Amino acid sequence: MHMTRRSLFAAAVITGFARRPGVTRAETTSDLAVTCDAAVEAAVRAAGQAYRARTGVRVRVFPTEPGLVLPQIEREIQNDIIITGIGTIDRAAREGLVPPGGRAGPWRNRLVTAAAKAPAGPDGSFVVPDVSLASEIDGAAILRRMGAAPAHILGVIDTGAVAWTLTNGGARQGLLHQTEVVADDRLTVIAPVPDDAWPPILYAAVVTKLARRGDPAAFVAFLSGAEGQAVLKAAGLEAVA
């Protein structure tokens, strides 16, 4: 729940900025507004910091749940760039929310089983995301396909809540994204989830139809370059050939 509240708050911040008196769409600034899936927030922030060190351009990152990315563009909430799942970007292209072409990626964000480095939680307990508006991942189904049979399965709203549960002693193991484990030094990976248990999760970046500030295409190009790819890889996003 913590992640969802934070994501909704971020969306509200963007809304307030876009509609603030005195701020018009014609106004220009070098800052870039990037909306991304909450699971890759740390990776995108790291890339934004590297880009600012190179160019001086500030990249403002607004994490949100995957299902809220396109509604923001549809409501004309300022988004220069989106970084989200391939399926969502394909839908955005079909609906004319992003220009054709010009994508960076794809990058893979692996699902992994993980635990707190200081073991906590009841023996045999496993926390997973349930299918919801905040998460498309069916954690219970993944455990079945992996042949895992924990003594107790706890369902939560998304992988952010999985991380919170593990670090607060609510369960012994959990299912979450590799990027979320890399971003939290209290967590450690146990094993990757096999592809036959859940399809690979792929992300891409693209400029939106609302982009009117700075040079967002330059940041997207940076993500495809050697420096951007190295930053994303270190944060848990793997480039896919």
ABEGO torsion letter per residue (X at the ends): XAAAAAAAAAAAAAAAAAABBGBBAABBBABBBBBBBAAAAAAAAAAAAAAAAAAGBBBBBBBBBAAAAAAAAAAGBBBABBBBBAAAAAAAAAAGABBBEGBBOBBBBBBBBBBBABBBEBBGBBBBBBBBAABABBAAAAAAAAGBBBABBBBBABAAAAAAAAAAGABABBBBBAAAAAABAABBBABBBBAAABBBBBBBBBBBAABABEBAAAAAAAAABAAAAAAAAAAGBBBBX
